[in-house]
Amino acid sequence: MRIQLGSRFDLFLTQPTPMIALLNVHYSRSSDMKYPDHIVTTPAVS
């Protein structure tokens, strides 16, 4: 069985606000994944 995971979080703030958000599949399930999970941010950050 394949289950597609994905979420989009849109946050609209009144001023620039530093934020850290780490959302990943648990490492113990990484061998079950068809593709690696990549975090994408907009705008791009290092």
JOWOLIN-V345862 format. One record per residue. N is the residue number from 0. PSI is psi in whole degrees, -180 to 180 (none if undefined). NEAR is the number of other ideal C-beta (glycine too) atoms within 8 Angstrom. Layout:
N,PSI,NEAR
N,PSI,NEAR
//
This chain:
0,136,2
1,132,4
2,125,4
3,127,4
4,142,6
5,144,4
6,154,5
7,130,4
8,118,5
9,119,4
10,125,5
11,113,3
12,152,6
13,-16,2
14,160,4
15,129,4
16,117,5
17,140,4
18,141,5
19,123,4
20,117,5
21,113,5
22,108,5
23,158,7
24,141,8
25,138,6
26,-29,6
27,-15,4
28,3,8
29,-31,9
30,-16,4
31,-9,4
32,140,9
33,-38,3
34,152,4
35,152,5
36,128,8
37,138,4
38,132,7
39,132,4
40,151,6
41,119,4
42,161,4
43,138,4
44,157,4
45,none,1
//
